[in-house]
Amino acid sequence: MKIHRFVGAVALALSLAACGTSQSATETPAAEGADTVVKVGASPVPHAEILNFVKDNLAPAAGIKLEVVEFTDYVQPNVQLDEGQLTANFFQHKPYLDDFNATKGTKLSFVTPVHLEPLGLYSKKITNVSALASGATVAVPNDATNLGRALKLLADNGLITLKEGAGTAATERDVTGNPKKLQFKPLEAAQLPRSLEDVDAAVINGNYAIEAGLKPASQALVLEKTAGNPYVNGLVVQAGHEKDPNIVTLGKLLQDQKVKDFIKQKYEGSVIPAE
């Protein structure tokens, strides 16, 4: 009799434990979902500012817990995304991403276009591009895609000519005409604003220009045209995660009209929403 009671008690305990395990397993995914953080790497200006606007004004109602991680260079946001330390990043245009994937062997995917930061030529020594002296030193970005972009800006404004078909991959070797005998000084993009003290002019990426207190719309000697421009900045993820629900939602929020209005009002033409 005692043996039968013992066996029955054990069976009952096992049954209750099994039920408890089943209930816990059902609840776990919901708990994990509630704690999911969308961690996005971004340049401080304007990318992190745009993300923080979304974080404060749109993300809570959309059910997204957004964490913004700021970077001051163009390499680590991609490295950390590739390593899985970030959910996404927002700092680059597709030509730069394509070059990074090709040279670094990463598999990152451009998901959502958000805005354009027109590249500009700036100077503390002259106020008109026609005053650029013969033999002047012009600082340019040293990464492949932005170097080509900078050279195209100079070519579009008659300062140099480029080999036909050079496109976004143009380098100094593709310069076929240089009537002012300009000297090019390649520098890391983040250093370009500081270089204005030492060079005659510098071609500076929009985000670094704004961060340095420059106003592209009014202070650039020449500014990149927006029509048909391939250098729109956008949201990037690891390949295969483009359709993740949180990424799809964040992409929609970044294209929301409220975000476009924020960009127009805050940056006054120095940053332009993607259409």
CYANA upper distance limits for C-alpha pairs under 8 A (distance plus 0.5 A):
  1 MET  CA      5 ARG  CA      6.85
  2 LYS  CA      6 PHE  CA      6.67
  3 ILE  CA      7 VAL  CA      6.70
  4 HIS  CA      8 GLY  CA      6.65
  5 ARG  CA      9 ALA  CA      6.66
  6 PHE  CA     10 VAL  CA      6.75
  7 VAL  CA     11 ALA  CA      6.67
  8 GLY  CA     12 LEU  CA      6.63
  9 ALA  CA     13 ALA  CA      6.66
 10 VAL  CA     14 LEU  CA      6.67
 11 ALA  CA     15 SER  CA      6.60
 12 LEU  CA     16 LEU  CA      6.73
 13 ALA  CA     17 ALA  CA      6.64
 14 LEU  CA     18 ALA  CA      6.61
 15 SER  CA     19 CYS  CA      6.81
 16 LEU  CA     20 GLY  CA      6.69
 17 ALA  CA     21 THR  CA      6.69
 18 ALA  CA     22 SER  CA      6.71
 19 CYS  CA     23 GLN  CA      6.76
 20 GLY  CA     24 SER  CA      6.68
 21 THR  CA     25 ALA  CA      6.66
 22 SER  CA     26 THR  CA      6.86
 23 GLN  CA     27 GLU  CA      6.92
 24 SER  CA     28 THR  CA      6.66
 25 ALA  CA     29 PRO  CA      8.05
 26 THR  CA     30 ALA  CA      8.42
 27 GLU  CA     31 ALA  CA      6.94
 28 THR  CA     32 GLU  CA      6.65
 29 PRO  CA     33 GLY  CA      6.51
 30 ALA  CA     34 ALA  CA      6.67
 31 ALA  CA     35 ASP  CA      7.01
 32 GLU  CA     36 THR  CA      6.75
 36 THR  CA     65 LYS  CA      7.46
 37 VAL  CA     64 ILE  CA      7.83
 37 VAL  CA     65 LYS  CA      5.61
 37 VAL  CA     66 LEU  CA      6.43
 37 VAL  CA     67 GLU  CA      7.13
 38 VAL  CA     64 ILE  CA      7.59
 38 VAL  CA     65 LYS  CA      6.58
 38 VAL  CA     66 LEU  CA      5.46
 38 VAL  CA     67 GLU  CA      6.52
 38 VAL  CA     86 LEU  CA      8.48
 38 VAL  CA     87 THR  CA      6.25
 38 VAL  CA     88 ALA  CA      8.13
 38 VAL  CA    246 ASN  CA      7.74
 39 LYS  CA     66 LEU  CA      6.66
 39 LYS  CA     67 GLU  CA      5.19
 39 LYS  CA     68 VAL  CA      6.53
 39 LYS  CA     69 VAL  CA      7.59
 39 LYS  CA     86 LEU  CA      5.82
 39 LYS  CA     87 THR  CA      5.53
 39 LYS  CA     88 ALA  CA      7.04
 40 VAL  CA     66 LEU  CA      8.01
 40 VAL  CA     67 GLU  CA      6.70
 40 VAL  CA     68 VAL  CA      5.64
 40 VAL  CA     69 VAL  CA      6.50
 40 VAL  CA     86 LEU  CA      6.40
 40 VAL  CA     87 THR  CA      6.34
 40 VAL  CA     88 ALA  CA      5.30
 40 VAL  CA     89 ASN  CA      5.37
 40 VAL  CA     90 PHE  CA      7.43
 41 GLY  CA     68 VAL  CA      6.55
 41 GLY  CA     69 VAL  CA      5.14
 41 GLY  CA     70 GLU  CA      6.26
 41 GLY  CA     71 PHE  CA      7.25
 41 GLY  CA     77 PRO  CA      6.13
 41 GLY  CA     86 LEU  CA      7.10
 41 GLY  CA     88 ALA  CA      7.01
 41 GLY  CA     89 ASN  CA      4.91
 41 GLY  CA     90 PHE  CA      6.69
 41 GLY  CA     91 PHE  CA      8.30
 42 ALA  CA     47 HIS  CA      6.16
 42 ALA  CA     48 ALA  CA      5.91
 42 ALA  CA     68 VAL  CA      7.49
 42 ALA  CA     69 VAL  CA      6.63
 42 ALA  CA     70 GLU  CA      5.50
 42 ALA  CA     71 PHE  CA      6.34
 42 ALA  CA     77 PRO  CA      7.55
 42 ALA  CA     89 ASN  CA      6.29
 42 ALA  CA     90 PHE  CA      5.46
 42 ALA  CA     91 PHE  CA      5.80
 43 SER  CA     47 HIS  CA      5.99
 43 SER  CA     48 ALA  CA      6.44
 43 SER  CA     70 GLU  CA      6.06
 43 SER  CA     71 PHE  CA      5.66
 43 SER  CA     72 THR  CA      6.34
 43 SER  CA     73 ASP  CA      7.95
 43 SER  CA     90 PHE  CA      7.86
 43 SER  CA     91 PHE  CA      6.05
 43 SER  CA    207 ASN  CA      8.17
 44 PRO  CA     48 ALA  CA      5.34
 44 PRO  CA     49 GLU  CA      7.22
 44 PRO  CA     70 GLU  CA      6.08
 44 PRO  CA     71 PHE  CA      7.22
 44 PRO  CA     72 THR  CA      7.50
 44 PRO  CA    211 GLU  CA      8.22
 45 VAL  CA     49 GLU  CA      6.59
 45 VAL  CA    207 ASN  CA      5.89
 45 VAL  CA    208 TYR  CA      7.75
 45 VAL  CA    210 ILE  CA      7.38
 45 VAL  CA    211 GLU  CA      6.25
 46 PRO  CA     50 ILE  CA      6.60
 46 PRO  CA    207 ASN  CA      6.45
 46 PRO  CA    210 ILE  CA      8.27
 46 PRO  CA    211 GLU  CA      8.46
 46 PRO  CA    271 VAL  CA      8.42
 47 HIS  CA     51 LEU  CA      6.72
 47 HIS  CA     90 PHE  CA      6.87
 47 HIS  CA     91 PHE  CA      6.69
 48 ALA  CA     52 ASN  CA      6.47
 48 ALA  CA     68 VAL  CA      7.11
 48 ALA  CA     69 VAL  CA      8.32
 48 ALA  CA     70 GLU  CA      7.19
 49 GLU  CA     53 PHE  CA      6.75
 50 ILE  CA     54 VAL  CA      6.93
 50 ILE  CA    259 VAL  CA      7.83
 50 ILE  CA    262 PHE  CA      8.48
 50 ILE  CA    263 ILE  CA      7.96
 51 LEU  CA     55 LYS  CA      6.51
 51 LEU  CA     68 VAL  CA      7.50
 51 LEU  CA    254 LEU  CA      8.31
 52 ASN  CA     56 ASP  CA      6.53
 52 ASN  CA     68 VAL  CA      7.69
 53 PHE  CA     57 ASN  CA      6.38
 53 PHE  CA     58 LEU  CA      8.16
 53 PHE  CA    259 VAL  CA      8.12
 54 VAL  CA     58 LEU  CA      5.46
 54 VAL  CA     59 ALA  CA      6.23
 54 VAL  CA    253 LEU  CA      7.47
 54 VAL  CA    254 LEU  CA      7.66
 54 VAL  CA    259 VAL  CA      7.80
 55 LYS  CA     59 ALA  CA      5.47
 55 LYS  CA     60 PRO  CA      7.59
 55 LYS  CA     65 LYS  CA      8.11
 55 LYS  CA     66 LEU  CA      6.27
 55 LYS  CA     67 GLU  CA      8.40
 56 ASP  CA     60 PRO  CA      7.88
 58 LEU  CA     62 ALA  CA      7.01
 58 LEU  CA    253 LEU  CA      7.43
 59 ALA  CA     63 GLY  CA      6.72
 59 ALA  CA     64 ILE  CA      5.55
 59 ALA  CA     65 LYS  CA      7.23
 59 ALA  CA     66 LEU  CA      7.45
 59 ALA  CA    250 LEU  CA      8.27
 59 ALA  CA    253 LEU  CA      8.08
 60 PRO  CA     64 ILE  CA      6.25
 60 PRO  CA     65 LYS  CA      7.28
 62 ALA  CA    249 THR  CA      7.90
 64 ILE  CA    246 ASN  CA      7.43
 64 ILE  CA    250 LEU  CA      8.31
 71 PHE  CA     76 GLN  CA      7.75
 71 PHE  CA     77 PRO  CA      7.20
 72 THR  CA    190 ALA  CA      7.56
 73 ASP  CA     77 PRO  CA      8.24
 73 ASP  CA    189 ALA  CA      8.41
 73 ASP  CA    190 ALA  CA      7.08
 74 TYR  CA     78 ASN  CA      8.05
 74 TYR  CA     91 PHE  CA      8.12
 74 TYR  CA     92 GLN  CA      8.28
 75 VAL  CA     79 VAL  CA      6.79
 76 GLN  CA     80 GLN  CA      6.35
 77 PRO  CA     81 LEU  CA      6.61
 77 PRO  CA     89 ASN  CA      6.82
 78 ASN  CA     82 ASP  CA      6.52
 78 ASN  CA     89 ASN  CA      7.78
 78 ASN  CA    108 LEU  CA      8.45
 79 VAL  CA     83 GLU  CA      6.74
 80 GLN  CA     84 GLY  CA      6.69
 80 GLN  CA     85 GLN  CA      5.63
 80 GLN  CA     86 LEU  CA      6.50
 81 LEU  CA     85 GLN  CA      6.20
 81 LEU  CA     86 LEU  CA      5.19
 81 LEU  CA     87 THR  CA      7.06
 81 LEU  CA     88 ALA  CA      6.75
 81 LEU  CA     89 ASN  CA      7.47
 81 LEU  CA    237 VAL  CA      7.62
 81 LEU  CA    238 GLN  CA      7.35
 82 ASP  CA     86 LEU  CA      8.50
 82 ASP  CA    106 THR  CA      7.05
 82 ASP  CA    107 LYS  CA      7.87
 82 ASP  CA    108 LEU  CA      7.57
 82 ASP  CA    238 GLN  CA      6.93
 87 THR  CA    237 VAL  CA      7.19
 87 THR  CA    238 GLN  CA      8.49
 88 ALA  CA    235 LEU  CA      7.34
 88 ALA  CA    236 VAL  CA      6.02
 88 ALA  CA    237 VAL  CA      5.12
 88 ALA  CA    238 GLN  CA      7.89
 89 ASN  CA    235 LEU  CA      6.41
 89 ASN  CA    236 VAL  CA      5.79
 89 ASN  CA    237 VAL  CA      7.15
 90 PHE  CA    233 ASN  CA      7.78
 90 PHE  CA    234 GLY  CA      6.22
 90 PHE  CA    235 LEU  CA      5.28
 90 PHE  CA    236 VAL  CA      6.74
 91 PHE  CA    233 ASN  CA      6.80
 91 PHE  CA    234 GLY  CA      7.35
 91 PHE  CA    235 LEU  CA      8.17
 92 GLN  CA     96 TYR  CA      7.03
 92 GLN  CA     97 LEU  CA      7.30
 92 GLN  CA    232 VAL  CA      8.36
 92 GLN  CA    233 ASN  CA      5.47
 92 GLN  CA    234 GLY  CA      6.84
 93 HIS  CA     97 LEU  CA      6.89
 93 HIS  CA    230 PRO  CA      8.17
 93 HIS  CA    231 TYR  CA      5.52
 93 HIS  CA    232 VAL  CA      5.77
 93 HIS  CA    233 ASN  CA      4.76
 93 HIS  CA    234 GLY  CA      6.79
 94 LYS  CA     98 ASP  CA      6.47
 94 LYS  CA    110 PHE  CA      7.01
 94 LYS  CA    230 PRO  CA      8.00
 94 LYS  CA    231 TYR  CA      7.16
 94 LYS  CA    232 VAL  CA      7.85
 94 LYS  CA    233 ASN  CA      7.78
 94 LYS  CA    234 GLY  CA      8.41
 95 PRO  CA     99 ASP  CA      6.76
 95 PRO  CA    145 THR  CA      6.79
 95 PRO  CA    168 THR  CA      8.21
 95 PRO  CA    230 PRO  CA      8.03
 95 PRO  CA    231 TYR  CA      7.44
 96 TYR  CA    100 PHE  CA      6.63
 96 TYR  CA    144 ALA  CA      8.29
 96 TYR  CA    145 THR  CA      5.97
 96 TYR  CA    146 ASN  CA      7.89
 97 LEU  CA    101 ASN  CA      6.62
 97 LEU  CA    108 LEU  CA      8.06
 97 LEU  CA    109 SER  CA      8.50
 97 LEU  CA    110 PHE  CA      8.15
 98 ASP  CA    102 ALA  CA      6.70
 99 ASP  CA    103 THR  CA      6.62
 99 ASP  CA    144 ALA  CA      8.05
 99 ASP  CA    145 THR  CA      7.61
100 PHE  CA    104 LYS  CA      6.18
100 PHE  CA    105 GLY  CA      8.19
100 PHE  CA    106 THR  CA      7.84
101 ASN  CA    105 GLY  CA      5.71
101 ASN  CA    106 THR  CA      5.16
101 ASN  CA    107 LYS  CA      6.53
101 ASN  CA    108 LEU  CA      7.29
102 ALA  CA    106 THR  CA      7.84
107 LYS  CA    238 GLN  CA      6.70
107 LYS  CA    239 ALA  CA      6.07
108 LEU  CA    236 VAL  CA      7.21
108 LEU  CA    237 VAL  CA      6.16
108 LEU  CA    238 GLN  CA      4.94
108 LEU  CA    239 ALA  CA      5.51
109 SER  CA    236 VAL  CA      5.98
109 SER  CA    237 VAL  CA      5.88
109 SER  CA    238 GLN  CA      6.34
109 SER  CA    239 ALA  CA      5.55
109 SER  CA    242 GLU  CA      7.86
110 PHE  CA    234 GLY  CA      7.35
110 PHE  CA    235 LEU  CA      6.67
110 PHE  CA    236 VAL  CA      5.06
110 PHE  CA    237 VAL  CA      7.24
111 VAL  CA    234 GLY  CA      7.44
111 VAL  CA    235 LEU  CA      5.98
111 VAL  CA    236 VAL  CA      6.03
111 VAL  CA    237 VAL  CA      7.60
111 VAL  CA    242 GLU  CA      6.77
111 VAL  CA    251 GLY  CA      8.01
112 THR  CA    234 GLY  CA      5.70
112 THR  CA    235 LEU  CA      5.58
112 THR  CA    236 VAL  CA      7.89
112 THR  CA    251 GLY  CA      6.18
113 PRO  CA    232 VAL  CA      6.67
113 PRO  CA    233 ASN  CA      6.38
113 PRO  CA    234 GLY  CA      4.69
113 PRO  CA    235 LEU  CA      7.13
113 PRO  CA    255 GLN  CA      8.35
113 PRO  CA    274 ALA  CA      6.72
114 VAL  CA    232 VAL  CA      7.41
114 VAL  CA    233 ASN  CA      6.36
114 VAL  CA    234 GLY  CA      5.45
114 VAL  CA    235 LEU  CA      7.91
114 VAL  CA    254 LEU  CA      6.82
114 VAL  CA    255 GLN  CA      6.68
114 VAL  CA    273 PRO  CA      6.57
114 VAL  CA    274 ALA  CA      5.62
115 HIS  CA    232 VAL  CA      6.03
115 HIS  CA    233 ASN  CA      5.91
115 HIS  CA    234 GLY  CA      7.42
115 HIS  CA    271 VAL  CA      7.20
115 HIS  CA    272 ILE  CA      5.92
115 HIS  CA    273 PRO  CA      4.71
115 HIS  CA    274 ALA  CA      5.01
116 LEU  CA    226 THR  CA      8.12
116 LEU  CA    231 TYR  CA      7.09
116 LEU  CA    232 VAL  CA      5.02
116 LEU  CA    233 ASN  CA      6.34
116 LEU  CA    271 VAL  CA      6.32
116 LEU  CA    272 ILE  CA      5.62
116 LEU  CA    273 PRO  CA      6.84
116 LEU  CA    274 ALA  CA      6.96
117 GLU  CA    205 ASN  CA      7.69
117 GLU  CA    206 GLY  CA      5.21
117 GLU  CA    207 ASN  CA      7.12
117 GLU  CA    232 VAL  CA      7.86
117 GLU  CA    233 ASN  CA      8.16
117 GLU  CA    270 SER  CA      7.06
117 GLU  CA    271 VAL  CA      5.36
117 GLU  CA    272 ILE  CA      7.03
118 PRO  CA    205 ASN  CA      7.76
118 PRO  CA    206 GLY  CA      6.15
118 PRO  CA    216 PRO  CA      8.09
118 PRO  CA    223 LEU  CA      6.78
118 PRO  CA    224 GLU  CA      5.56
118 PRO  CA    225 LYS  CA      7.58
118 PRO  CA    226 THR  CA      7.56
118 PRO  CA    270 SER  CA      7.50
118 PRO  CA    271 VAL  CA      7.55
119 LEU  CA    150 ALA  CA      7.88
119 LEU  CA    153 LEU  CA      8.30
119 LEU  CA    203 VAL  CA      7.44
119 LEU  CA    204 ILE  CA      6.51
119 LEU  CA    205 ASN  CA      5.46
119 LEU  CA    206 GLY  CA      5.91
119 LEU  CA    223 LEU  CA      6.47
119 LEU  CA    224 GLU  CA      5.79
120 GLY  CA    153 LEU  CA      8.34
120 GLY  CA    203 VAL  CA      6.02
120 GLY  CA    204 ILE  CA      6.14
120 GLY  CA    205 ASN  CA      7.32
120 GLY  CA    206 GLY  CA      7.57
120 GLY  CA    216 PRO  CA      7.08
120 GLY  CA    220 ALA  CA      5.94
120 GLY  CA    221 LEU  CA      7.61
120 GLY  CA    222 VAL  CA      6.21
120 GLY  CA    223 LEU  CA      4.91
120 GLY  CA    224 GLU  CA      6.65
121 LEU  CA    201 ALA  CA      7.17
121 LEU  CA    202 ALA  CA      6.07
121 LEU  CA    203 VAL  CA      4.85
121 LEU  CA    204 ILE  CA      6.86
121 LEU  CA    220 ALA  CA      5.96
121 LEU  CA    221 LEU  CA      5.92
121 LEU  CA    222 VAL  CA      5.94
121 LEU  CA    223 LEU  CA      7.13
122 TYR  CA    196 LEU  CA      8.23
122 TYR  CA    201 ALA  CA      5.99
122 TYR  CA    202 ALA  CA      5.89
122 TYR  CA    203 VAL  CA      6.83
122 TYR  CA    204 ILE  CA      7.69
122 TYR  CA    219 GLN  CA      7.60
122 TYR  CA    220 ALA  CA      5.56
122 TYR  CA    221 LEU  CA      6.15
122 TYR  CA    222 VAL  CA      8.24
123 SER  CA    127 THR  CA      7.63
123 SER  CA    196 LEU  CA      6.71
123 SER  CA    200 ASP  CA      6.68
123 SER  CA    201 ALA  CA      4.91
123 SER  CA    202 ALA  CA      6.98
123 SER  CA    220 ALA  CA      8.42
123 SER  CA    221 LEU  CA      7.95
124 LYS  CA    196 LEU  CA      6.79
124 LYS  CA    197 GLU  CA      7.61
124 LYS  CA    200 ASP  CA      7.90
124 LYS  CA    201 ALA  CA      7.83
125 LYS  CA    200 ASP  CA      6.75
125 LYS  CA    201 ALA  CA      8.15
126 ILE  CA    131 ALA  CA      6.88
126 ILE  CA    132 LEU  CA      7.53
126 ILE  CA    200 ASP  CA      8.37
127 THR  CA    131 ALA  CA      8.03
127 THR  CA    221 LEU  CA      7.21
128 ASN  CA    132 LEU  CA      8.04
128 ASN  CA    221 LEU  CA      6.39
129 VAL  CA    221 LEU  CA      6.15
129 VAL  CA    222 VAL  CA      7.71
132 LEU  CA    136 ALA  CA      7.11
132 LEU  CA    200 ASP  CA      8.09
133 ALA  CA    180 LYS  CA      7.45
134 SER  CA    180 LYS  CA      4.95
134 SER  CA    181 LYS  CA      6.36
134 SER  CA    182 LEU  CA      7.11
135 GLY  CA    180 LYS  CA      6.57
135 GLY  CA    181 LYS  CA      5.42
135 GLY  CA    182 LEU  CA      5.32
135 GLY  CA    183 GLN  CA      6.66
136 ALA  CA    180 LYS  CA      8.14
136 ALA  CA    181 LYS  CA      7.90
136 ALA  CA    182 LEU  CA      5.63
136 ALA  CA    183 GLN  CA      6.52
136 ALA  CA    199 VAL  CA      8.32
136 ALA  CA    200 ASP  CA      6.35
136 ALA  CA    201 ALA  CA      8.39
137 THR  CA    182 LEU  CA      6.41
137 THR  CA    183 GLN  CA      5.07
137 THR  CA    184 PHE  CA      6.32
137 THR  CA    185 LYS  CA      7.28
137 THR  CA    199 VAL  CA      5.99
137 THR  CA    200 ASP  CA      5.85
137 THR  CA    201 ALA  CA      7.21
138 VAL  CA    182 LEU  CA      7.30
138 VAL  CA    183 GLN  CA      6.55
138 VAL  CA    184 PHE  CA      5.50
138 VAL  CA    185 LYS  CA      6.46
138 VAL  CA    199 VAL  CA      6.71
138 VAL  CA    200 ASP  CA      6.48
138 VAL  CA    201 ALA  CA      5.36
138 VAL  CA    202 ALA  CA      5.66
138 VAL  CA    203 VAL  CA      7.85
139 ALA  CA    184 PHE  CA      6.24
139 ALA  CA    185 LYS  CA      4.91
139 ALA  CA    186 PRO  CA      6.18
139 ALA  CA    187 LEU  CA      7.16
139 ALA  CA    192 LEU  CA      7.33
139 ALA  CA    195 SER  CA      7.77
139 ALA  CA    199 VAL  CA      7.23
139 ALA  CA    201 ALA  CA      6.90
139 ALA  CA    202 ALA  CA      4.88
139 ALA  CA    203 VAL  CA      6.70
140 VAL  CA    147 LEU  CA      6.76
140 VAL  CA    150 ALA  CA      6.97
140 VAL  CA    184 PHE  CA      7.21
140 VAL  CA    185 LYS  CA      6.48
140 VAL  CA    186 PRO  CA      5.34
140 VAL  CA    187 LEU  CA      6.64
140 VAL  CA    189 ALA  CA      8.20
140 VAL  CA    192 LEU  CA      7.81
140 VAL  CA    202 ALA  CA      6.46
140 VAL  CA    203 VAL  CA      5.68
140 VAL  CA    204 ILE  CA      7.64
141 PRO  CA    146 ASN  CA      6.28
141 PRO  CA    147 LEU  CA      5.63
141 PRO  CA    150 ALA  CA      7.78
141 PRO  CA    186 PRO  CA      5.96
141 PRO  CA    187 LEU  CA      5.75
141 PRO  CA    188 GLU  CA      6.20
141 PRO  CA    189 ALA  CA      5.40
141 PRO  CA    192 LEU  CA      7.81
141 PRO  CA    203 VAL  CA      7.67
141 PRO  CA    204 ILE  CA      7.80
142 ASN  CA    146 ASN  CA      7.70
142 ASN  CA    147 LEU  CA      6.27
142 ASN  CA    186 PRO  CA      5.16
142 ASN  CA    187 LEU  CA      5.50
142 ASN  CA    188 GLU  CA      5.96
142 ASN  CA    189 ALA  CA      7.35
143 ASP  CA    147 LEU  CA      6.40
143 ASP  CA    188 GLU  CA      7.70
143 ASP  CA    189 ALA  CA      8.23
144 ALA  CA    148 GLY  CA      6.89
144 ALA  CA    169 ALA  CA      7.15
144 ALA  CA    171 THR  CA      8.23
145 THR  CA    149 ARG  CA      6.68
145 THR  CA    168 THR  CA      6.41
145 THR  CA    169 ALA  CA      6.54
146 ASN  CA    150 ALA  CA      6.45
146 ASN  CA    168 THR  CA      8.37
147 LEU  CA    151 LEU  CA      6.72
147 LEU  CA    169 ALA  CA      8.44
147 LEU  CA    170 ALA  CA      7.70
147 LEU  CA    171 THR  CA      7.21
147 LEU  CA    186 PRO  CA      8.43
148 GLY  CA    152 LYS  CA      6.68
148 GLY  CA    167 GLY  CA      7.53
148 GLY  CA    168 THR  CA      5.24
148 GLY  CA    169 ALA  CA      5.67
148 GLY  CA    170 ALA  CA      4.83
148 GLY  CA    171 THR  CA      6.37
149 ARG  CA    153 LEU  CA      6.81
149 ARG  CA    168 THR  CA      6.20
149 ARG  CA    170 ALA  CA      8.22
150 ALA  CA    154 LEU  CA      6.94
150 ALA  CA    203 VAL  CA      6.66
151 LEU  CA    155 ALA  CA      6.61
151 LEU  CA    160 ILE  CA      8.38
151 LEU  CA    162 LEU  CA      8.45
151 LEU  CA    170 ALA  CA      7.54
151 LEU  CA    171 THR  CA      7.99
151 LEU  CA    172 GLU  CA      8.46
152 LYS  CA    156 ASP  CA      6.41
152 LYS  CA    162 LEU  CA      8.15
152 LYS  CA    167 GLY  CA      8.08
152 LYS  CA    168 THR  CA      8.14
152 LYS  CA    170 ALA  CA      8.32
153 LEU  CA    157 ASN  CA      6.93
153 LEU  CA    223 LEU  CA      8.15
153 LEU  CA    224 GLU  CA      6.77
154 LEU  CA    158 GLY  CA      6.98
154 LEU  CA    159 LEU  CA      5.81
154 LEU  CA    160 ILE  CA      6.54
155 ALA  CA    159 LEU  CA      6.10
155 ALA  CA    160 ILE  CA      5.22
155 ALA  CA    161 THR  CA      5.65
155 ALA  CA    162 LEU  CA      7.19
157 ASN  CA    222 VAL  CA      7.97
159 LEU  CA    178 ASN  CA      7.30
159 LEU  CA    179 PRO  CA      7.81
159 LEU  CA    180 LYS  CA      7.76
160 ILE  CA    175 VAL  CA      7.34
160 ILE  CA    176 THR  CA      8.08
160 ILE  CA    177 GLY  CA      5.82
160 ILE  CA    178 ASN  CA      5.23
160 ILE  CA    179 PRO  CA      7.42
161 THR  CA    175 VAL  CA      6.36
161 THR  CA    176 THR  CA      6.08
161 THR  CA    177 GLY  CA      5.23
161 THR  CA    178 ASN  CA      7.22
162 LEU  CA    166 ALA  CA      7.27
162 LEU  CA    170 ALA  CA      8.21
162 LEU  CA    174 ASP  CA      5.98
162 LEU  CA    175 VAL  CA      5.07
162 LEU  CA    176 THR  CA      5.80
162 LEU  CA    177 GLY  CA      7.39
163 LYS  CA    174 ASP  CA      5.66
163 LYS  CA    175 VAL  CA      6.74
163 LYS  CA    176 THR  CA      6.33
166 ALA  CA    170 ALA  CA      5.41
166 ALA  CA    174 ASP  CA      7.13
170 ALA  CA    174 ASP  CA      6.32
171 THR  CA    175 VAL  CA      7.81
178 ASN  CA    182 LEU  CA      7.11
187 LEU  CA    191 GLN  CA      6.98
187 LEU  CA    192 LEU  CA      7.02
188 GLU  CA    192 LEU  CA      7.38
189 ALA  CA    204 ILE  CA      7.53
189 ALA  CA    205 ASN  CA      7.44
189 ALA  CA    208 TYR  CA      8.11
190 ALA  CA    208 TYR  CA      6.72
191 GLN  CA    195 SER  CA      6.88
192 LEU  CA    196 LEU  CA      7.50
192 LEU  CA    202 ALA  CA      7.01
192 LEU  CA    203 VAL  CA      7.92
192 LEU  CA    204 ILE  CA      6.48
192 LEU  CA    208 TYR  CA      8.39
193 PRO  CA    202 ALA  CA      8.03
193 PRO  CA    204 ILE  CA      7.28
193 PRO  CA    208 TYR  CA      7.47
193 PRO  CA    209 ALA  CA      6.93
193 PRO  CA    212 ALA  CA      6.95
195 SER  CA    199 VAL  CA      6.66
195 SER  CA    202 ALA  CA      7.81
196 LEU  CA    200 ASP  CA      7.45
196 LEU  CA    201 ALA  CA      6.78
196 LEU  CA    202 ALA  CA      6.91
204 ILE  CA    208 TYR  CA      7.30
204 ILE  CA    209 ALA  CA      6.58
205 ASN  CA    209 ALA  CA      6.68
206 GLY  CA    210 ILE  CA      6.68
206 GLY  CA    216 PRO  CA      7.48
206 GLY  CA    270 SER  CA      7.80
206 GLY  CA    271 VAL  CA      8.01
207 ASN  CA    211 GLU  CA      6.62
208 TYR  CA    212 ALA  CA      6.60
209 ALA  CA    213 GLY  CA      7.05
209 ALA  CA    214 LEU  CA      5.64
209 ALA  CA    215 LYS  CA      7.60
209 ALA  CA    216 PRO  CA      7.50
210 ILE  CA    214 LEU  CA      5.63
210 ILE  CA    215 LYS  CA      6.63
210 ILE  CA    216 PRO  CA      7.76
210 ILE  CA    270 SER  CA      8.32
214 LEU  CA    219 GLN  CA      7.23
215 LYS  CA    219 GLN  CA      5.84
215 LYS  CA    220 ALA  CA      7.75
215 LYS  CA    270 SER  CA      7.10
216 PRO  CA    220 ALA  CA      5.57
216 PRO  CA    223 LEU  CA      7.78
216 PRO  CA    269 GLY  CA      8.43
216 PRO  CA    270 SER  CA      5.69
217 ALA  CA    223 LEU  CA      8.15
217 ALA  CA    268 GLU  CA      8.04
217 ALA  CA    269 GLY  CA      6.27
217 ALA  CA    270 SER  CA      5.56
225 LYS  CA    229 ASN  CA      7.54
232 VAL  CA    274 ALA  CA      7.45
235 LEU  CA    251 GLY  CA      7.56
237 VAL  CA    241 HIS  CA      6.82
237 VAL  CA    242 GLU  CA      7.07
238 GLN  CA    242 GLU  CA      8.10
241 HIS  CA    247 ILE  CA      8.19
242 GLU  CA    247 ILE  CA      7.11
242 GLU  CA    248 VAL  CA      7.69
243 LYS  CA    247 ILE  CA      7.15
243 LYS  CA    248 VAL  CA      6.43
244 ASP  CA    248 VAL  CA      6.70
245 PRO  CA    249 THR  CA      6.65
246 ASN  CA    250 LEU  CA      6.54
247 ILE  CA    251 GLY  CA      6.47
248 VAL  CA    252 LYS  CA      6.86
249 THR  CA    253 LEU  CA      6.81
250 LEU  CA    254 LEU  CA      6.69
251 GLY  CA    255 GLN  CA      7.00
252 LYS  CA    256 ASP  CA      6.68
253 LEU  CA    259 VAL  CA      8.06
254 LEU  CA    259 VAL  CA      6.75
255 GLN  CA    259 VAL  CA      7.07
255 GLN  CA    260 LYS  CA      7.49
255 GLN  CA    274 ALA  CA      8.44
256 ASP  CA    260 LYS  CA      7.07
257 GLN  CA    261 ASP  CA      6.62
258 LYS  CA    262 PHE  CA      6.65
259 VAL  CA    263 ILE  CA      6.72
260 LYS  CA    264 LYS  CA      6.75
260 LYS  CA    273 PRO  CA      6.00
261 ASP  CA    265 GLN  CA      6.59
262 PHE  CA    266 LYS  CA      6.41
263 ILE  CA    267 TYR  CA      6.31
263 ILE  CA    268 GLU  CA      8.23
263 ILE  CA    271 VAL  CA      7.14
263 ILE  CA    272 ILE  CA      7.37
263 ILE  CA    273 PRO  CA      7.05
264 LYS  CA    268 GLU  CA      5.95
264 LYS  CA    269 GLY  CA      6.90
264 LYS  CA    271 VAL  CA      7.71
264 LYS  CA    272 ILE  CA      7.17
264 LYS  CA    273 PRO  CA      7.76
267 TYR  CA    271 VAL  CA      6.11
